[in-house]
């Protein structure tokens, strides 16, 4: 089903008995594709002519449902043996955001995901991350390992020098406390980069 048809079905639930084709086209022209429409920030959505509270609510229900479904595939399961599901979840949750978001996945001794937490939000090309806070939180949730995840809204997941430096700082802090940093994933629009696969870790 093309993006515009799927979006029309969602919009029709919010605005029944009305031609929603023009609004669907306007939203796709404004944000680019279905994923970006659904994950767009509420203030940006409400700036689009014809988008009211009902439309926002329907779009955010779809977004929450998609994230919940992907999250269910990885919660309380060994993450390293369900890596593809983890990548799908990270992509669904972060690939289409307009600003950078930094998350930490905390794992127990058996590498089962026990917490998935947003540590920080930033601008279109920067997010402030404090290694001390990441490691402190790992101790609070009794984690044994962690995976760092953040997105690049530009779509290019190539690590910056700052990404590499920050990762090494977190790895060093984690090692001091007996924690394992399994990976740092950078999510782009259509692919992800793994620090471990690239040889940084």
C-alpha positions in Angstrom: 0.0 0.0 0.0 1.5 3.4 -1.0 2.3 5.9 1.8 -0.5 8.3 0.7 -3.2 5.5 0.9 -2.1 4.4 4.3 -2.0 8.0 5.5 -5.5 8.6 4.1 -6.9 5.6 6.1 -5.4 7.1 9.3 -6.7 10.6 8.5 -10.2 9.3 7.6 -10.5 8.0 11.2 -9.7 11.5 12.5 -11.8 13.4 10.0 -14.7 11.1 8.9 -17.0 12.0 6.0 -14.4 14.3 4.5 -12.0 14.1 1.5 -8.7 13.6 3.2 -6.6 13.3 0.0 -5.4 16.9 0.0 -4.3 16.8 3.6 -2.5 13.5 3.1 -0.7 15.0 0.1 0.2 18.2 2.1 1.5 16.2 5.0 3.7 14.0 2.7 4.9 17.0 0.8 5.8 18.7 4.1 7.5 15.8 5.9 8.6 13.5 3.1 7.1 10.0 3.9 4.6 8.2 6.1 7.2 7.5 8.8 8.2 11.1 9.1 4.6 12.3 9.2 3.8 9.9 12.1 7.0 10.8 14.0 6.9 14.5 13.4 6.9 16.7 16.5 3.4 17.9 17.5 4.2 21.6 17.1 5.3 21.0 13.5 2.2 19.0 12.7 -0.2 21.6 14.0 1.5 24.2 11.7 0.1 22.3 8.7 -3.2 23.7 7.5 -6.0 21.2 8.3 -4.2 19.4 11.1 -6.2 19.6 14.4 -6.2 17.8 17.7 -8.0 14.7 16.2 -5.4 14.3 13.4 -2.5 14.7 15.8 -4.0 12.1 18.2 -4.5 9.5 15.4 -0.9 10.0 14.1 0.6 9.7 17.6 -1.5 6.5 18.3 0.0 4.9 15.2 3.5 6.0 16.3 3.0 4.6 19.8 1.6 1.3 18.5 4.5 0.8 16.1 7.1 1.5 18.8 5.2 -0.8 21.3 5.2 -3.7 18.8 8.9 -3.4 18.1 9.8 -3.0 21.7 7.8 -6.1 22.7 10.1 -8.1 20.4 13.2 -7.2 22.5 12.0 -6.6 26.1 12.9 -9.4 28.5 14.8 -11.3 25.8 18.5 -11.8 25.2 19.4 -8.9 23.1 22.5 -10.2 21.4 20.6 -13.2 20.1 17.8 -11.1 18.7 20.0 -8.4 17.1 17.8 -7.9 14.0 14.7 -7.2 16.2 16.8 -4.7 18.2 17.9 -2.9 15.0 14.2 -2.9 13.8 13.2 -1.3 17.1 15.9 1.3 17.1 15.1 2.2 13.5 11.3 2.5 14.2 11.9 4.6 17.3 14.6 6.9 16.1 15.4 6.9 12.3 12.8 9.5 11.4 13.3 12.0 14.2 14.2 15.6 13.2 16.5 16.1 16.2 19.2 13.9 17.8 18.2 11.5 20.6 20.5 9.5 22.7 19.3 6.3 24.3 20.9 3.6 26.5 19.8 0.0 26.5 20.7 -1.5 29.9 21.2 -5.3 30.0 21.4 -7.8 32.9 24.1 -10.6 33.3 22.3 -12.7 30.6 22.2 -9.8 28.2 18.4 -9.5 28.6 17.1 -5.9 28.2 16.0 -4.6 31.5 15.7 -0.9 30.7 15.6 1.3 27.6 16.0 4.9 28.5 16.3 8.2 26.7 19.3 10.0 28.2 19.1 13.2 26.2 17.6 15.1 23.3 19.5 17.6 21.3 19.5 19.7 18.1 19.6 18.6 14.5 23.3 17.7 14.7 24.2 17.5 18.4 23.0 15.9 21.6 24.7 16.5 25.0 25.8 13.2 26.7 27.3 12.8 30.1 29.3 9.6 30.6 29.0 9.8 34.3 25.2 9.9 34.2 25.1 6.9 31.8 27.2 4.8 34.1 25.5 6.0 37.3 22.1 5.0 35.8 23.5 1.5 34.9 24.4 1.0 38.6 20.9 2.2 39.7 19.1 -0.4 37.5 21.6 -3.1 38.4 22.8 -3.5 34.8 25.8 -5.6 33.8 26.1 -4.3 30.2 24.9 -1.5 28.0 24.3 -0.6 24.3 24.3 3.1 23.3 22.0 4.2 20.5 21.6 7.6 18.9 20.3 8.9 15.6 21.6 11.2 12.9 18.7 13.2 11.5 20.8 14.0 8.4 20.3 10.4 7.5 24.0 9.6 7.3 25.0 7.3 10.3 28.8 7.9 9.9 30.3 8.5 13.4 31.7 12.0 14.0 34.9 12.5 16.0 32.7 13.7 18.9 30.7 10.4 18.7 33.9 8.3 18.9 35.3 10.4 21.8 32.1 10.2 23.8 31.9 6.4 23.2 35.4 5.8 24.4 34.7 7.9 27.6 31.6 5.8 28.4 33.5 2.6 27.6 36.3 3.6 30.0 34.0 4.6 32.7 31.9 1.4 32.3 35.0 -0.8 32.4 36.2 0.8 35.7 32.9 -0.4 37.3 32.9 -3.8 35.7 30.3 -3.0 33.1 30.5 -4.1 29.5 29.8 -1.7 26.6 28.6 -4.1 23.9 28.1 -1.5 21.1 27.1 2.0 20.1 24.6 2.1 17.2 24.1 5.2 15.1 20.8 5.1 13.3 20.4 6.8 9.9 17.4 7.1 7.7 17.9 3.8 5.9 20.8 2.0 7.7 22.7 1.8 11.0 26.3 1.8 11.9 27.7 -0.5 14.6 30.8 0.7 16.4 31.7 -2.9 17.2 31.3 -4.0 13.5 33.4 -1.0 12.4 36.2 -1.9 14.8 35.9 1.1 17.2 35.0 -1.2 20.1 
